[in-house]
Every structure is written in C-alpha cells, then in structure tokens.
Amino acid sequence: MIQSTITSKGQTTLPKLIRDTLGVAPGDQVRYAILDNNEVRIIPARPLSRLFGFLSYDGPPVKLEEMDQAISEGALGR
C-alpha cells in the first residue's frame, strides 16, 4: 500500500507510482469520486482536446443526415 502525508493546508503529493499509473503530469487535473464504503477513487480528468485524432475513419465522407439515420437505426435495433 502506498501512503502520503496531508499538509496543514489539506494538500498531498501523489506518489510517482500513482502519477505514472494514472498517466498524469504537472498541470493535469484529477477528479475525486467518493464511494459508498468511505473510499475515494482518483480519476484523471481528460480534456476533450486530448481526444482529438483518437478515432480514425478511413472511408468516404459521410453526410450529417446519414450519421443521424445510422444513430436512429442503432437505437431502434434495426
């Protein structure tokens, strides 16, 4: 188990192993989720800009109407 100390200002440093595991660096933000069993989960807050280029599409351009139709058909299970 990894441990750190809380300062008088309520701050702590995320140990290097935790930072590396979460993939966070100085300036990044994290979110805290309080679970029912009095535990806290630390989650990296990823800005949408980091997702740019994450998905690739190598086909012909698709019209917005075609996308809407595909979404509707998927929602209806066709």
SULMO-V486941 format. One record per pair of residues at least 6 apart in sequence whose C-alpha atoms are under 8 Angstrom apart, sorted by the first residue. I is the first residue (numbers start at 1). J is the second residue. D is the distance in whole Angstrom. If there is no record, write none. Layout:
# SULMO-V486941
I/J/D, I/J/D
This chain:
# SULMO-V486941
2/15/8, 3/15/8, 4/12/7, 4/13/7, 4/14/7, 4/15/7, 5/12/6, 5/13/8, 6/12/5, 19/25/7, 22/43/7, 22/44/6, 23/44/8, 24/44/7, 28/44/8, 28/45/7, 29/44/6, 29/45/5, 29/46/8, 30/42/6, 30/43/5, 30/44/4, 30/45/5, 31/42/6, 31/43/5, 31/44/6, 31/45/6, 32/40/6, 32/41/6, 32/42/5, 32/43/6, 33/40/6, 33/41/5, 33/42/7, 33/43/8, 34/40/5, 34/41/6, 35/41/7
